[in-house]
């Protein structure tokens, strides 16, 4: 149970690191085209049974989409996905702090597949975001942002294991 609580907290820390990285990457010209408002628009659409969009950027804005995007990102994307990491650690019997740290980084890189194969196609941007907004580089941007997610997750899990 403790490992799952640590993973959830680590996922939220990782999500915050991810957001900081995305902000810095956008300033450097590397962006996936995904904004928190679009994530919120998609999440609110899910609540009404709309799973996919032709192009989410052209779908009508929804009231509260920015707030919904942050909630979805931090609770589901940040903490919830991290519970899968805790389960993998338990199944693998990985208990050492170094296992948890490096495993977190690898797990973070693996979570790049979530936007590539789920979120971006649901946005109407195709597999790996190949039909995304002009100038976006979803493949690279997702990887760059998911590595700090895994780092945050791994650090919290490693610190928790060493206490």
SVG drawing of the C-alpha trace seen along z (x, -y; Angstrom):
<svg xmlns="http://www.w3.org/2000/svg" viewBox="-23 -31 44 41">
<polyline fill="none" stroke="black" stroke-width="0.4" points="0.0,0.0 2.8,-2.4 4.4,-1.9 1.1,-2.9 0.8,-6.1 4.4,-7.0 3.8,-6.3 0.7,-8.5 2.6,-11.3 5.6,-10.7 3.3,-10.8 2.0,-14.2 5.6,-15.5 6.5,-14.0 3.5,-15.7 4.6,-19.1 8.2,-18.5 6.6,-17.5 4.7,-20.8 7.8,-22.8 9.7,-20.9 6.9,-21.5 6.9,-25.2 10.7,-25.4 10.6,-23.3 7.8,-25.5 10.0,-28.5 12.8,-26.8 10.4,-26.1 9.7,-22.4 6.0,-21.8 3.6,-18.9 0.6,-21.3 -1.1,-19.8 -2.3,-22.4 -4.0,-21.9 -7.1,-23.5 -7.3,-20.8 -6.7,-18.1 -9.6,-19.5 -11.8,-19.8 -11.1,-16.1 -11.7,-15.1 -15.0,-17.0 -16.0,-15.4 -15.3,-12.0 -17.9,-12.7 -20.5,-13.3 -19.5,-10.2 -17.3,-11.9 -14.1,-9.8 -12.6,-11.2 -12.6,-14.5 -11.9,-15.2 -9.6,-18.0 -9.9,-18.9 -8.4,-22.4 -11.5,-23.1 -14.0,-21.6 -16.0,-24.1 -14.4,-25.3 -16.0,-23.9 -16.7,-25.9 -14.1,-25.1 -11.8,-23.2 -8.6,-24.6 -9.5,-23.7 -10.6,-20.3 -7.4,-19.8 -5.3,-20.5 -7.4,-18.2 -7.2,-15.4 -3.5,-15.8 -2.6,-15.8 -5.0,-13.2 -5.2,-10.8 -2.1,-11.4 0.1,-12.3 -0.9,-10.1 -3.2,-7.5 -0.7,-6.3 2.0,-6.1 0.0,-3.4 0.9,-1.1 4.6,-1.7 4.0,-0.7 2.3,2.5 5.3,3.3 7.7,2.8 5.7,5.2 5.4,7.8 9.1,7.5 10.2,7.5 12.3,4.3 12.9,2.9 16.2,1.1 16.2,-2.7 18.3,-2.5 15.8,-0.1 13.0,-2.5 14.9,-5.6 16.1,-4.2 12.9,-2.2 11.0,-5.4 12.9,-7.1 12.3,-4.1 8.6,-4.0 8.4,-7.7 9.9,-7.2 7.4,-4.3 4.5,-6.6 5.3,-8.5 3.2,-5.8 0.0,-7.1 -0.2,-10.3 1.2,-8.7 -1.3,-5.9 -4.3,-7.2 -4.4,-11.0 -3.2,-12.3 -5.4,-9.9 -8.4,-10.9 -7.6,-14.5 -7.9,-13.7 -4.2,-14.1 -3.4,-10.5 -1.0,-8.0 2.1,-9.6 0.5,-13.0 1.5,-12.9 -1.6,-15.0 -1.1,-17.5 -0.8,-21.2 1.8,-22.5 5.2,-22.9 4.5,-20.5 6.8,-17.6 4.6,-15.4 7.0,-12.4 10.0,-14.3 8.0,-16.7 6.2,-13.8 9.4,-12.0 11.2,-15.1 8.3,-15.8 7.7,-12.3 11.3,-11.7 11.1,-14.3 7.7,-12.7 9.6,-9.4 12.4,-11.2 10.0,-12.7 8.2,-9.4 11.5,-7.5 13.0,-10.0 9.9,-9.9 9.8,-6.1 13.6,-5.9 13.4,-8.3 10.4,-6.4 12.3,-3.1 15.3,-4.5 13.4,-5.8"/>
</svg>
